[in-house]
Amino acid sequence: MRGMVPPDPESKASNLEYAIVYVPKRSRNRFSANCVKIKSCAADALDNADPDNKYFAARVSGPSKSSEGQYIYYLIEWLE
């Protein structure tokens, strides 16, 4: 994916994480850090998802700093 910083285990930049993402449409593939709540595992993310209120479980990569200076997460996959 263009712009995504690949995971680097030595620097801890762009970790792969399970999360709850608040997003109006699931068509987006990057999210502001304030829309992402990191969870400890996939089960926690799935348990805390609330699709009716636009909170979806996902696996994300980040945070990365965008060219605008915002911290963002990139979608790896939606969890079902």
ChimeraX attribute file (.defattr): number of C-alpha atoms within 10 A of each C-alpha:
attribute: neighborCount
match mode: 1-to-1
recipient: residues
	/A:1	9
	/A:2	4
	/A:3	10
	/A:4	18
	/A:5	17
	/A:6	14
	/A:7	14
	/A:8	11
	/A:9	9
	/A:10	6
	/A:11	8
	/A:12	11
	/A:13	16
	/A:14	21
	/A:15	18
	/A:16	19
	/A:17	21
	/A:18	26
	/A:19	28
	/A:20	28
	/A:21	29
	/A:22	21
	/A:23	18
	/A:24	12
	/A:25	9
	/A:26	13
	/A:27	7
	/A:28	10
	/A:29	14
	/A:30	16
	/A:31	20
	/A:32	18
	/A:33	18
	/A:34	12
	/A:35	14
	/A:36	22
	/A:37	15
	/A:38	17
	/A:39	18
	/A:40	10
	/A:41	12
	/A:42	18
	/A:43	13
	/A:44	15
	/A:45	23
	/A:46	18
	/A:47	10
	/A:48	15
	/A:49	21
	/A:50	15
	/A:51	13
	/A:52	7
	/A:53	10
	/A:54	15
	/A:55	21
	/A:56	24
	/A:57	29
	/A:58	25
	/A:59	22
	/A:60	26
	/A:61	24
	/A:62	23
	/A:63	23
	/A:64	21
	/A:65	18
	/A:66	13
	/A:67	8
	/A:68	6
	/A:69	8
	/A:70	13
	/A:71	15
	/A:72	22
	/A:73	28
	/A:74	24
	/A:75	21
	/A:76	16
	/A:77	13
	/A:78	16
	/A:79	16
	/A:80	9
